[in-house]
Amino acid sequence: MSGDRSDGNQGPLAGIGVVVIGDEILSGRRQDRHLAAVTERLAGRGLVADWAQILPDRRNSIIDLLRRSRADEATVFCFGGIGATPDDLTRACAAEAFERPLVRHPQAVALIESQFGKRAYPKRVLMAELPEGAALVPNPVNRVPGFSLDRHFFLPGFPEMAHAMLDTIFTGPLAELGDATYVEQSLWLVGASESELVDLMEAFCDAYPKLGLFSLPVHSPENRLLELGFRGERAKVKQAISELVAALGERGLPAYEERPA
């Protein structure tokens, strides 16, 4: 475990954020799967994550980020570090960041005892030491709960547990989270390069300042493909796509709704 040192990043952390904690991610021993799980669930509600960070097992880095996201009233999904080993720092860091004592949660103790019996002691029960006032997030896999504080949801690093717990969150405390008017829509072009379309993209950005434009080239042995589209309010996106089809047609560039084979 590394020594205490701030990550030095003081930028805003408002909106919806994803935090993945663990030296094993930064070292490459494990690959992150949590960001994709969150973005998939957000997409179904017309939302996107506003930011994401991967942090080491370092107290000050975790505390600094949580203090800032708390101050910015962000909704945060935090993965990893809630176990009982010495490198599991998230529970204690959350307590400090939210200015609450770390206490043994009676319901969490009961859940851990029901799962492990006598083997809950002396170490597994440490996972029931949570910031005072924390709400539990049920774990359908092995009953050891996560916890939440002020729209910050702290989940284990194991994807098979954490992602099932995400579903519980999205049908429970965040059931109303979403934007029914939001949509993403794109067109596919064959043989077109981004550089020859920059002026067109700039014109659409000026015409639709409230939409997000994205341009994603795909290089394959068969074709040079470009996915070009917009994200934002449904009616505006539909209008922009219609105008984009016409503008591309004037340049002799056919556009496809589905990715060409």
Backbone as CSV, one residue per row, in Angstrom:
resi,resn,N_x,N_y,N_z,CA_x,CA_y,CA_z,C_x,C_y,C_z
1,MET,0.845,-1.187,0.000,0.000,0.000,0.000,0.876,1.231,0.000
2,SER,0.575,2.212,-0.807,1.398,3.393,-0.934,1.186,4.319,0.251
3,GLY,2.130,5.236,0.435,2.016,6.228,1.482,0.983,7.277,1.142
4,ASP,0.640,8.111,2.130,-0.393,9.119,1.929,0.142,10.270,1.103
5,ARG,-0.561,10.602,0.023,-0.218,11.739,-0.806,-1.448,12.117,-1.601
6,SER,-1.758,13.409,-1.658,-2.929,13.855,-2.401,-2.721,13.617,-3.881
7,ASP,-3.830,13.399,-4.625,-3.703,13.242,-6.067,-3.527,14.582,-6.760
8,GLY,-3.725,15.708,-6.025,-3.436,17.018,-6.569,-4.460,17.540,-7.548
9,ASN,-5.498,16.805,-7.832,-6.499,17.224,-8.798,-7.633,17.914,-8.062
10,GLN,-7.849,19.206,-8.357,-8.862,19.968,-7.647,-10.001,20.406,-8.563
11,GLY,-10.207,19.732,-9.673,-11.268,20.089,-10.594,-12.633,19.734,-10.045
12,PRO,-13.700,20.259,-10.659,-15.060,19.979,-10.206,-15.440,18.526,-10.420
13,LEU,-16.280,18.021,-9.525,-16.711,16.628,-9.591,-18.230,16.538,-9.446
14,ALA,-18.937,17.415,-10.121,-20.393,17.419,-10.047,-20.982,16.375,-10.986
15,GLY,-22.316,16.250,-10.977,-22.991,15.325,-11.886,-22.893,13.890,-11.408
16,ILE,-22.681,12.978,-12.347,-22.587,11.548,-12.057,-21.145,11.100,-12.270
17,GLY,-20.567,10.475,-11.250,-19.181,10.049,-11.340,-18.995,8.581,-11.019
18,VAL,-17.918,8.022,-11.534,-17.536,6.631,-11.270,-16.119,6.636,-10.718
19,VAL,-15.927,6.002,-9.581,-14.612,5.916,-8.946,-14.250,4.444,-8.784
20,VAL,-13.098,4.066,-9.292,-12.600,2.698,-9.137,-11.310,2.780,-8.333
21,ILE,-11.265,2.067,-7.220,-10.132,2.145,-6.299,-9.372,0.829,-6.306
22,GLY,-8.062,0.927,-6.459,-7.244,-0.281,-6.369,-5.948,-0.184,-7.122
23,ASP,-4.849,-0.449,-6.436,-3.543,-0.492,-7.090,-3.508,-1.516,-8.210
24,GLU,-4.304,-2.586,-8.078,-4.272,-3.661,-9.066,-4.794,-3.204,-10.425
25,ILE,-5.641,-2.179,-10.445,-6.117,-1.635,-11.716,-5.020,-0.810,-12.360
26,LEU,-4.371,0.030,-11.571,-3.315,0.897,-12.099,-2.080,0.111,-12.526
27,SER,-1.828,-1.018,-11.871,-0.659,-1.828,-12.223,-0.931,-2.760,-13.392
28,GLY,-2.210,-2.934,-13.743,-2.558,-3.828,-14.841,-2.822,-5.261,-14.421
29,ARG,-2.776,-5.549,-13.127,-3.073,-6.920,-12.682,-4.543,-7.272,-12.897
30,ARG,-5.386,-6.254,-12.834,-6.812,-6.440,-13.093,-7.277,-5.377,-14.078
31,GLN,-8.304,-5.706,-14.859,-8.885,-4.757,-15.800,-10.211,-4.240,-15.244
32,ASP,-10.427,-2.939,-15.344,-11.674,-2.373,-14.847,-12.858,-2.796,-15.700
33,ARG,-13.918,-3.210,-15.065,-15.174,-3.539,-15.742,-16.338,-2.707,-15.213
34,HIS,-16.056,-1.858,-14.233,-17.131,-1.143,-13.559,-17.651,0.043,-14.359
35,LEU,-16.772,0.795,-14.992,-17.218,1.967,-15.750,-18.212,1.549,-16.828
36,ALA,-17.906,0.481,-17.550,-18.813,-0.001,-18.596,-20.152,-0.423,-18.009
37,ALA,-20.131,-1.048,-16.829,-21.379,-1.486,-16.198,-22.253,-0.301,-15.823
38,VAL,-21.632,0.767,-15.309,-22.399,1.951,-14.934,-22.932,2.657,-16.173
39,THR,-22.070,2.849,-17.181,-22.508,3.587,-18.368,-23.617,2.839,-19.105
40,GLU,-23.569,1.521,-19.104,-24.638,0.744,-19.733,-25.975,0.997,-19.046
41,ARG,-25.969,1.038,-17.726,-27.201,1.260,-16.987,-27.671,2.706,-17.104
42,LEU,-26.743,3.633,-17.168,-27.124,5.034,-17.357,-27.723,5.253,-18.745
43,ALA,-27.147,4.610,-19.750,-27.623,4.796,-21.123,-29.085,4.411,-21.257
44,GLY,-29.495,3.388,-20.529,-30.880,2.967,-20.570,-31.833,3.987,-19.979
45,ARG,-31.275,4.984,-19.301,-32.079,6.049,-18.702,-31.809,7.396,-19.368
46,GLY,-31.138,7.362,-20.511,-30.853,8.592,-21.220,-29.801,9.448,-20.552
47,LEU,-28.866,8.828,-19.831,-27.851,9.563,-19.094,-26.457,9.074,-19.472
48,VAL,-25.468,9.910,-19.175,-24.074,9.523,-19.329,-23.325,9.934,-18.067
49,ALA,-22.214,9.276,-17.808,-21.364,9.675,-16.691,-20.673,10.991,-17.040
50,ASP,-20.541,11.872,-16.037,-19.872,13.147,-16.250,-18.365,13.049,-16.038
51,TRP,-17.921,12.080,-15.259,-16.497,11.925,-15.006,-16.234,10.545,-14.413
52,ALA,-14.992,10.143,-14.500,-14.564,8.864,-13.922,-13.111,8.978,-13.499
53,GLN,-12.766,8.319,-12.400,-11.381,8.324,-11.929,-11.007,6.950,-11.389
54,ILE,-9.762,6.579,-11.631,-9.175,5.387,-11.022,-8.161,5.875,-9.992
55,LEU,-8.312,5.403,-8.763,-7.452,5.860,-7.675,-6.642,4.703,-7.095
56,PRO,-5.452,5.003,-6.586,-4.659,3.977,-5.899,-5.186,3.750,-4.492
57,ASP,-4.674,2.717,-3.844,-4.998,2.468,-2.437,-4.184,3.445,-1.589
58,ARG,-4.637,4.688,-1.580,-3.907,5.756,-0.904,-4.926,6.646,-0.194
59,ARG,-4.810,6.760,1.097,-5.815,7.433,1.914,-6.126,8.846,1.419
60,ASN,-5.118,9.676,1.283,-5.378,11.078,0.965,-6.022,11.245,-0.408
61,SER,-5.638,10.415,-1.361,-6.246,10.503,-2.689,-7.738,10.203,-2.619
62,ILE,-8.099,9.182,-1.859,-9.507,8.796,-1.743,-10.290,9.853,-0.973
63,ILE,-9.741,10.310,0.146,-10.435,11.302,0.969,-10.616,12.610,0.206
64,ASP,-9.570,13.065,-0.482,-9.673,14.323,-1.234,-10.777,14.259,-2.275
65,LEU,-10.821,13.159,-3.025,-11.838,13.043,-4.064,-13.238,13.012,-3.447
66,LEU,-13.431,12.241,-2.409,-14.757,12.128,-1.802,-15.200,13.452,-1.173
67,ARG,-14.278,14.189,-0.619,-14.638,15.511,-0.078,-15.130,16.431,-1.194
68,ARG,-14.448,16.393,-2.324,-14.840,17.261,-3.435,-16.155,16.822,-4.057
69,SER,-16.340,15.526,-4.248,-17.594,15.066,-4.846,-18.763,15.302,-3.891
70,ARG,-18.511,15.190,-2.600,-19.560,15.503,-1.618,-19.914,16.985,-1.677
71,ALA,-18.917,17.855,-1.719,-19.160,19.294,-1.777,-19.907,19.688,-3.045
72,ASP,-19.638,18.983,-4.144,-20.291,19.279,-5.418,-21.647,18.586,-5.562
73,GLU,-22.067,17.851,-4.512,-23.357,17.149,-4.500,-23.486,16.198,-5.686
74,ALA,-22.408,15.492,-5.983,-22.402,14.537,-7.087,-23.107,13.252,-6.685
75,THR,-23.526,12.509,-7.701,-23.966,11.122,-7.531,-22.791,10.247,-7.941
76,VAL,-22.310,9.417,-7.029,-21.046,8.714,-7.249,-21.213,7.214,-7.008
77,PHE,-20.667,6.437,-7.930,-20.576,4.986,-7.777,-19.113,4.662,-7.536
78,CYS,-18.802,4.153,-6.336,-17.418,3.921,-5.926,-17.201,2.426,-5.731
79,PHE,-16.214,1.879,-6.420,-15.976,0.441,-6.416,-14.625,0.126,-5.784
80,GLY,-14.627,-0.844,-4.866,-13.377,-1.361,-4.326,-13.024,-0.806,-2.960
81,GLY,-12.261,-1.587,-2.217,-11.697,-1.117,-0.959,-12.610,-1.187,0.237
82,ILE,-13.705,-1.971,0.170,-14.599,-2.033,1.334,-14.467,-3.376,2.072
83,GLY,-13.433,-4.131,1.743,-13.200,-5.407,2.413,-12.544,-5.226,3.769
84,ALA,-11.894,-6.301,4.267,-11.345,-6.301,5.621,-9.832,-6.432,5.663
85,THR,-9.160,-6.359,4.514,-7.704,-6.483,4.495,-7.058,-5.104,4.675
86,PRO,-5.783,-5.054,5.016,-5.147,-3.766,5.314,-5.174,-2.755,4.173
87,ASP,-5.265,-3.227,2.928,-5.304,-2.285,1.800,-6.720,-1.841,1.451
88,ASP,-7.716,-2.277,2.213,-9.099,-1.844,1.997,-9.355,-0.600,2.836
89,LEU,-9.272,0.565,2.204,-9.294,1.834,2.914,-10.589,2.619,2.747
90,THR,-11.466,2.171,1.873,-12.587,3.015,1.462,-13.545,3.317,2.604
91,ARG,-13.845,2.353,3.445,-14.795,2.602,4.530,-14.293,3.715,5.455
92,ALA,-13.041,3.607,5.870,-12.469,4.624,6.768,-12.325,5.970,6.064
93,CYS,-11.965,5.954,4.782,-11.814,7.209,4.043,-13.154,7.902,3.856
94,ALA,-14.202,7.121,3.603,-15.531,7.704,3.463,-15.974,8.333,4.782
95,ALA,-15.688,7.659,5.893,-16.044,8.214,7.201,-15.356,9.557,7.423
96,GLU,-14.099,9.644,7.086,-13.373,10.904,7.275,-13.872,11.978,6.319
97,ALA,-14.089,11.618,5.062,-14.536,12.595,4.076,-15.915,13.150,4.410
98,PHE,-16.777,12.324,4.978,-18.131,12.751,5.320,-18.252,13.192,6.777
99,GLU,-17.116,13.234,7.445,-17.036,13.737,8.821,-17.965,12.976,9.759
100,ARG,-17.860,11.666,9.701,-18.651,10.803,10.558,-17.736,9.760,11.196
101,PRO,-18.050,9.325,12.406,-17.239,8.261,13.001,-17.508,6.932,12.308
102,LEU,-16.528,6.063,12.367,-16.681,4.711,11.845,-17.240,3.846,12.974
103,VAL,-18.429,3.279,12.749,-19.104,2.505,13.802,-19.513,1.147,13.248
104,ARG,-19.753,0.228,14.125,-20.186,-1.112,13.712,-21.700,-1.096,13.481
105,HIS,-22.112,-1.359,12.257,-23.524,-1.290,11.858,-24.217,-2.597,12.255
106,PRO,-25.205,-2.549,13.143,-25.820,-3.797,13.649,-26.398,-4.675,12.548
107,GLN,-27.081,-4.081,11.574,-27.685,-4.891,10.516,-26.612,-5.527,9.633
108,ALA,-25.529,-4.779,9.392,-24.431,-5.345,8.608,-23.782,-6.504,9.358
109,VAL,-23.646,-6.371,10.666,-23.105,-7.467,11.484,-23.983,-8.706,11.346
110,ALA,-25.290,-8.510,11.419,-26.217,-9.638,11.335,-26.123,-10.332,9.984
111,LEU,-25.991,-9.559,8.921,-25.875,-10.142,7.587,-24.579,-10.940,7.438
112,ILE,-23.496,-10.401,7.959,-22.211,-11.089,7.864,-22.215,-12.360,8.708
113,GLU,-22.826,-12.289,9.883,-22.933,-13.485,10.727,-23.800,-14.545,10.058
114,SER,-24.873,-14.128,9.392,-25.751,-15.102,8.749,-25.064,-15.780,7.581
115,GLN,-24.113,-15.099,6.968,-23.396,-15.668,5.829,-22.253,-16.579,6.273
116,PHE,-21.513,-16.156,7.307,-20.274,-16.853,7.660,-20.309,-17.566,9.012
117,GLY,-21.348,-17.344,9.818,-21.399,-17.991,11.123,-20.213,-17.607,11.988
118,LYS,-19.602,-18.593,12.630,-18.460,-18.318,13.498,-17.265,-17.770,12.729
119,ARG,-17.225,-18.068,11.440,-16.103,-17.582,10.628,-16.175,-16.084,10.372
120,ALA,-17.257,-15.456,10.818,-17.354,-13.999,10.702,-16.351,-13.298,11.607
121,TYR,-15.894,-14.001,12.642,-14.969,-13.424,13.612,-13.599,-14.087,13.512
122,PRO,-12.553,-13.303,13.702,-12.528,-11.910,14.158,-12.422,-10.872,13.035
123,LYS,-12.220,-11.312,11.768,-11.873,-10.362,10.719,-13.019,-9.976,9.791
124,ARG,-13.822,-10.938,9.348,-14.865,-10.593,8.371,-15.837,-9.559,8.917
125,VAL,-16.087,-9.577,10.206,-17.030,-8.646,10.805,-16.537,-7.210,10.705
126,LEU,-15.266,-7.016,10.429,-14.746,-5.661,10.260,-15.426,-4.953,9.090
127,MET,-15.958,-5.717,8.142,-16.647,-5.113,7.002,-17.963,-4.466,7.408
128,ALA,-18.402,-4.685,8.664,-19.601,-4.029,9.184,-19.285,-2.685,9.825
129,GLU,-18.018,-2.293,9.868,-17.643,-0.993,10.413,-17.780,0.048,9.310
130,LEU,-18.832,0.855,9.414,-19.220,1.790,8.361,-19.372,3.196,8.934
131,PRO,-19.354,4.210,8.092,-19.604,5.575,8.587,-20.970,5.655,9.252
132,GLU,-21.038,6.340,10.358,-22.289,6.444,11.112,-23.401,7.001,10.221
133,GLY,-24.559,6.367,10.271,-25.700,6.810,9.491,-25.741,6.281,8.077
134,ALA,-24.771,5.461,7.688,-24.764,4.919,6.331,-25.941,3.975,6.129
135,ALA,-26.512,4.013,4.915,-27.552,3.053,4.538,-26.884,1.870,3.853
136,LEU,-27.435,0.687,4.034,-26.853,-0.507,3.442,-27.320,-0.686,2.003
137,VAL,-26.428,-1.219,1.177,-26.762,-1.627,-0.189,-26.720,-3.147,-0.209
138,PRO,-27.852,-3.816,-0.421,-27.880,-5.287,-0.348,-26.960,-5.938,-1.375
139,ASN,-26.354,-7.040,-0.958,-25.483,-7.835,-1.820,-26.146,-9.193,-2.030
140,PRO,-26.729,-9.448,-3.202,-27.451,-10.706,-3.413,-26.541,-11.911,-3.586
141,VAL,-25.236,-11.686,-3.704,-24.311,-12.795,-3.958,-23.857,-13.444,-2.665
142,ASN,-23.350,-12.642,-1.709,-22.882,-13.261,-0.464,-23.330,-12.508,0.795
143,ARG,-24.298,-11.612,0.639,-24.945,-10.903,1.747,-24.094,-9.815,2.384
144,VAL,-22.790,-9.758,2.116,-21.962,-8.703,2.713,-22.319,-7.394,2.015
145,PRO,-22.921,-6.447,2.733,-23.486,-5.285,2.053,-22.457,-4.233,1.683
146,GLY,-22.819,-3.422,0.702,-22.158,-2.155,0.487,-22.884,-1.113,1.321
147,PHE,-22.586,0.165,1.063,-23.256,1.204,1.844,-23.344,2.484,1.022
148,SER,-24.192,3.392,1.475,-24.347,4.666,0.766,-24.402,5.814,1.749
149,LEU,-23.934,6.970,1.260,-23.956,8.223,1.999,-24.229,9.344,1.003
150,ASP,-25.324,10.065,1.168,-25.581,11.261,0.353,-25.338,11.015,-1.139
151,ARG,-26.016,10.052,-1.704,-25.924,9.729,-3.140,-24.525,9.282,-3.555
152,HIS,-23.744,8.818,-2.613,-22.480,8.138,-2.882,-22.692,6.668,-2.530
153,PHE,-22.454,5.790,-3.492,-22.723,4.369,-3.314,-21.399,3.608,-3.361
154,PHE,-21.093,2.903,-2.271,-19.815,2.222,-2.112,-20.034,0.712,-2.249
155,LEU,-19.389,0.148,-3.270,-19.618,-1.238,-3.655,-18.300,-1.994,-3.698
156,PRO,-18.351,-3.323,-3.622,-17.117,-4.109,-3.664,-16.462,-4.063,-5.036
157,GLY,-15.217,-4.478,-5.076,-14.490,-4.498,-6.340,-14.819,-5.678,-7.225
158,PHE,-15.483,-6.710,-6.682,-15.822,-7.895,-7.454,-16.990,-7.592,-8.387
159,PRO,-16.804,-7.639,-9.706,-17.888,-7.280,-10.627,-19.152,-8.105,-10.441
160,GLU,-19.004,-9.420,-10.183,-20.194,-10.273,-10.074,-21.077,-9.852,-8.898
161,MET,-20.483,-9.257,-7.880,-21.266,-8.721,-6.767,-21.722,-7.294,-7.057
162,ALA,-20.770,-6.446,-7.422,-21.035,-5.013,-7.546,-22.099,-4.703,-8.588
163,HIS,-22.098,-5.431,-9.702,-23.023,-5.090,-10.771,-24.452,-5.538,-10.440
164,ALA,-24.582,-6.611,-9.706,-25.908,-6.986,-9.206,-26.405,-5.955,-8.202
165,MET,-25.498,-5.396,-7.419,-25.858,-4.367,-6.451,-26.232,-3.062,-7.157
166,LEU,-25.590,-2.789,-8.287,-25.972,-1.618,-9.093,-27.438,-1.702,-9.506
167,ASP,-27.858,-2.881,-9.914,-29.253,-3.050,-10.332,-30.205,-2.756,-9.179
168,THR,-29.812,-3.133,-7.976,-30.618,-2.832,-6.794,-30.708,-1.330,-6.571
169,ILE,-29.599,-0.637,-6.785,-29.578,0.821,-6.603,-30.479,1.505,-7.621
170,PHE,-30.421,1.052,-8.878,-31.190,1.705,-9.927,-32.685,1.389,-9.855
171,THR,-33.045,0.357,-9.123,-34.468,0.086,-8.920,-34.932,0.545,-7.547
172,GLY,-33.993,1.042,-6.733,-34.307,1.514,-5.395,-34.089,3.006,-5.248
173,PRO,-32.997,3.406,-4.583,-32.803,4.837,-4.292,-32.651,5.727,-5.515
174,LEU,-32.232,5.172,-6.650,-32.082,5.988,-7.856,-33.119,5.628,-8.918
175,ALA,-34.253,5.104,-8.489,-35.279,4.670,-9.442,-35.775,5.812,-10.315
176,GLU,-35.766,7.044,-9.797,-36.282,8.188,-10.551,-35.208,8.871,-11.381
177,LEU,-33.974,8.400,-11.304,-32.888,9.038,-12.041,-33.041,8.777,-13.532
178,GLY,-33.026,9.821,-14.330,-33.111,9.612,-15.773,-33.601,10.844,-16.502
179,ASP,-33.448,10.833,-17.801,-33.889,11.918,-18.674,-34.545,11.289,-19.895
180,ALA,-35.863,11.300,-19.911,-36.592,10.627,-20.985,-36.431,11.325,-22.325
181,THR,-35.968,12.572,-22.324,-35.835,13.308,-23.590,-34.469,13.109,-24.233
182,TYR,-33.528,12.516,-23.500,-32.157,12.368,-24.006,-32.062,11.192,-24.979
183,VAL,-31.265,11.389,-26.042,-31.046,10.305,-26.999,-29.697,10.502,-27.680
184,GLU,-29.119,9.426,-28.136,-27.931,9.465,-28.991,-28.294,8.817,-30.320
185,GLN,-27.902,9.451,-31.409,-28.185,8.897,-32.729,-27.005,9.205,-33.632
186,SER,-26.681,8.247,-34.496,-25.505,8.433,-35.339,-25.734,7.881,-36.737
187,LEU,-24.831,8.260,-37.621,-24.795,7.757,-38.991,-23.430,7.162,-39.249
188,TRP,-23.381,6.213,-40.175,-22.120,5.584,-40.552,-21.743,6.002,-41.974
189,LEU,-20.464,6.342,-42.145,-19.942,6.716,-43.456,-18.820,5.757,-43.824
190,VAL,-18.721,5.448,-45.095,-17.678,4.545,-45.592,-16.691,5.349,-46.433
191,GLY,-15.403,5.222,-46.090,-14.358,5.861,-46.880,-14.165,7.327,-46.602
192,ALA,-14.900,7.897,-45.661,-14.760,9.322,-45.342,-13.762,9.503,-44.203
193,SER,-13.004,10.578,-44.250,-12.058,10.888,-43.185,-12.577,12.070,-42.374
194,GLU,-12.196,12.112,-41.113,-12.632,13.213,-40.253,-12.147,14.560,-40.785
195,SER,-10.915,14.591,-41.288,-10.326,15.866,-41.689,-11.142,16.573,-42.769
196,GLU,-11.747,15.804,-43.679,-12.516,16.426,-44.756,-13.900,16.864,-44.309
197,LEU,-14.260,16.546,-43.062,-15.590,16.897,-42.557,-15.542,17.874,-41.386
198,VAL,-14.355,18.350,-41.050,-14.230,19.250,-39.899,-15.086,20.498,-40.069
199,ASP,-15.076,21.098,-41.262,-15.875,22.312,-41.476,-17.358,22.032,-41.298
200,LEU,-17.812,20.875,-41.765,-19.212,20.502,-41.605,-19.547,20.299,-40.133
201,MET,-18.665,19.623,-39.413,-18.883,19.425,-37.986,-18.971,20.760,-37.258
202,GLU,-18.080,21.681,-37.592,-18.087,22.991,-36.938,-19.391,23.731,-37.212
203,ALA,-19.891,23.623,-38.431,-21.151,24.281,-38.780,-22.306,23.723,-37.952
204,PHE,-22.328,22.402,-37.754,-23.398,21.802,-36.961,-23.259,22.150,-35.484
205,CYS,-22.035,22.253,-34.996,-21.837,22.673,-33.602,-22.361,24.088,-33.384
206,ASP,-22.152,24.960,-34.373,-22.671,26.325,-34.275,-24.201,26.345,-34.367
207,ALA,-24.755,25.499,-35.222,-26.208,25.482,-35.421,-26.945,24.825,-34.257
208,TYR,-26.283,23.870,-33.584,-26.916,23.135,-32.492,-26.004,23.158,-31.253
209,PRO,-25.869,24.330,-30.634,-24.919,24.450,-29.514,-25.290,23.617,-28.284
210,LYS,-26.547,23.219,-28.160,-26.967,22.445,-26.983,-26.827,20.939,-27.187
211,LEU,-26.446,20.531,-28.391,-26.220,19.112,-28.648,-24.737,18.792,-28.543
212,GLY,-24.449,17.560,-28.196,-23.074,17.079,-28.229,-22.828,16.343,-29.532
213,LEU,-21.785,16.728,-30.239,-21.422,16.042,-31.480,-20.301,15.053,-31.183
214,PHE,-20.370,13.871,-31.794,-19.268,12.919,-31.649,-18.877,12.365,-33.005
215,SER,-17.589,12.147,-33.156,-17.017,11.611,-34.389,-16.050,10.510,-34.015
216,LEU,-16.362,9.279,-34.450,-15.600,8.109,-34.010,-15.128,7.298,-35.214
217,PRO,-13.873,7.480,-35.614,-13.358,6.689,-36.736,-13.102,5.246,-36.329
218,VAL,-13.317,4.351,-37.262,-13.061,2.921,-37.049,-12.194,2.432,-38.202
219,HIS,-11.045,1.907,-37.876,-10.140,1.403,-38.901,-10.211,-0.116,-38.945
220,SER,-10.513,-0.644,-40.103,-10.589,-2.088,-40.279,-9.920,-2.445,-41.597
221,PRO,-9.517,-3.715,-41.766,-8.867,-4.121,-43.019,-9.761,-3.922,-44.236
222,GLU,-11.082,-4.016,-44.054,-11.999,-3.943,-45.192,-12.327,-2.507,-45.580
223,ASN,-12.671,-1.673,-44.582,-13.164,-0.340,-44.876,-12.664,0.662,-43.847
224,ARG,-12.607,1.905,-44.267,-12.409,2.999,-43.323,-13.799,3.543,-42.995
225,LEU,-14.211,3.380,-41.750,-15.554,3.756,-41.332,-15.498,4.955,-40.395
226,LEU,-16.571,5.722,-40.416,-16.684,6.854,-39.507,-18.109,6.899,-38.962
227,GLU,-18.222,6.882,-37.644,-19.519,7.055,-36.995,-19.638,8.507,-36.561
228,LEU,-20.647,9.187,-37.054,-20.825,10.611,-36.806,-22.235,10.839,-36.281
229,GLY,-22.363,11.509,-35.150,-23.698,11.655,-34.588,-23.808,12.742,-33.553
230,PHE,-24.964,12.764,-32.872,-25.278,13.780,-31.883,-25.895,13.133,-30.659
231,ARG,-25.748,13.815,-29.527,-26.416,13.409,-28.293,-27.076,14.628,-27.675
232,GLY,-28.284,14.401,-27.125,-28.989,15.495,-26.482,-30.485,15.319,-26.561
233,GLU,-31.221,16.421,-26.593,-32.683,16.390,-26.595,-33.197,15.736,-27.867
234,ARG,-34.138,14.829,-27.710,-34.564,13.941,-28.783,-34.976,14.673,-30.058
235,ALA,-35.829,15.673,-29.957,-36.324,16.355,-31.150,-35.197,17.069,-31.892
236,LYS,-34.278,17.695,-31.147,-33.160,18.401,-31.775,-32.196,17.430,-32.452
237,VAL,-31.966,16.291,-31.809,-31.081,15.289,-32.409,-31.685,14.778,-33.712
238,LYS,-32.973,14.484,-33.703,-33.636,14.000,-34.917,-33.521,15.023,-36.051
239,GLN,-33.710,16.290,-35.717,-33.607,17.348,-36.716,-32.184,17.469,-37.253
240,ALA,-31.205,17.417,-36.353,-29.807,17.544,-36.763,-29.388,16.375,-37.652
241,ILE,-29.828,15.174,-37.326,-29.494,14.000,-38.126,-30.084,14.132,-39.528
242,SER,-31.307,14.599,-39.608,-31.946,14.782,-40.915,-31.160,15.775,-41.772
243,GLU,-30.745,16.861,-41.164,-29.971,17.856,-41.898,-28.584,17.330,-42.248
244,LEU,-28.020,16.502,-41.384,-26.708,15.932,-41.662,-26.774,14.987,-42.858
245,VAL,-27.813,14.183,-42.948,-27.985,13.293,-44.102,-27.998,14.108,-45.389
246,ALA,-28.746,15.215,-45.371,-28.829,16.060,-46.561,-27.482,16.682,-46.897
247,ALA,-26.777,17.164,-45.876,-25.489,17.813,-46.104,-24.453,16.825,-46.638
248,LEU,-24.475,15.607,-46.118,-23.550,14.588,-46.609,-23.895,14.197,-48.043
249,GLY,-25.192,14.122,-48.340,-25.613,13.796,-49.700,-25.129,14.820,-50.711
250,GLU,-25.133,16.092,-50.314,-24.636,17.139,-51.206,-23.153,16.969,-51.504
251,ARG,-22.439,16.297,-50.628,-21.016,16.044,-50.826,-20.767,14.686,-51.467
252,GLY,-21.835,14.004,-51.828,-21.680,12.700,-52.444,-21.282,11.604,-51.487
253,LEU,-21.632,11.789,-50.210,-21.278,10.804,-49.189,-22.535,10.130,-48.657
254,PRO,-22.810,8.903,-49.043,-23.980,8.208,-48.512,-23.802,7.903,-47.027
255,ALA,-24.893,7.968,-46.278,-24.864,7.711,-44.843,-25.782,6.538,-44.517
256,TYR,-25.363,5.722,-43.572,-26.096,4.500,-43.215,-26.479,4.561,-41.731
257,GLU,-27.684,4.107,-41.423,-28.123,4.069,-40.033,-27.450,2.944,-39.250
258,GLU,-27.138,1.857,-39.932,-26.463,0.726,-39.284,-25.016,0.650,-39.784
259,ARG,-24.156,0.108,-38.946,-22.763,-0.038,-39.343,-22.652,-0.979,-40.527
260,PRO,-22.006,-0.555,-41.613,-21.848,-1.437,-42.768,-20.994,-2.647,-42.423
261,ALA,-21.278,-3.741,-43.045,-20.505,-4.968,-42.805,-19.088,-4.829,-43.340
